Amino acid sequence: MSEKTDTSFASRWARLDKGQLIKWTVYSLLLLNWGYYAVEEFYISSHVLRQGGTFLQWTEEFATTIDEFAWFGLLFMFELETYALDDSLEKPWVKWSVHGMRLVCYLFLAHTVFARVNSMVDVFAVESSPEITRLCQVADQEISFADNFRYEIVSAKNCNTLSSDSVFYMLDPSVITDSEGFALEKKHAWVDFQDALMWLLVVWAIELAVWLQNRDITGGVLMVVSHSARVGYVVLFAHAVFWAWTGHWVWGWDQFLWIAGFWAIEKNLSEWREEIREEHPETA
């Protein structure tokens, strides 16, 4: 019985598509990260918007959660078009449903870019508060001290241990940080903005490749452009290293998973190109 069981398992493992297994493992891990971001942004907003805020301010604080929701939609639509669906795409309602969903996702991503720009402008516009030379001056006023996206309400008991700086910045009415924290805040805002734009560049390159391959085109200047734009993955990986270096390991891990997720789409495109070359050598 044991030999039969082992043989059966080995047979099933041999038939298993390892690429698909890795791909869906990555997608599942990304889903877990999405839940983590939702909890984290709720924690941050509970400090930043303690005194209330507009609807736009709340959506800005949950920009990553909204952003990941849209990226999941794009990833799924690309997976359908480049792997799961084949002849079904020839049906107009299927084709326009897939493309329509991608358009909705891009609208959500436009919000992310807007939020990143807004955050960067707001942070870089902050000036020091000369009237505050010691953190204890704001103790017990429901103000949080920010240090690399970690927050702690300033009290008479902890004000001397949180920072010994003499220069402080009010990031929001209920959030304060010192010189070191402010410098890091600006770096994070700049990297977040770059990251949002770079991901759009990468996904537009994929859109171009899909558009060409839907027309049985596998070469030419436009295809070269779609490939060269993907050098953005290098920049995205650099962002992951930056986040890990600043202590945000989950952010870096999440970035790595998203890169892996879209490389899976790149692999789908590569296999699709080979099929086109075999079936339509004259147009490919």
Secondary structure, 3 states (H helix, E strand, C coil): CHHHHHHHHHHHHHHCCHHHHHHHHHHHHHHHHHHHHHHHHHHHHHHHCCCCCCHHHHHHHCHHHHHHHHHHHHHHHHHHHHHHCCHHHHCHHHHHHHHHHHHHHHHHHHHHHHHHHHHHHHHHHCCECCCCCCHHHHCCCCCEEECCCCEEECCCCCHHHHCCCCCEEEEECCEEEEHHHHHHHHHHHHHHHHHHHHHHHHHHHHHHHHHHHCCCCCCCHHHHHHHHHHHHHHHHHHHHHHHHHCCCHHHHHHHHHHHHHHHHHHHHHHHHHHHHHHHCCCCC
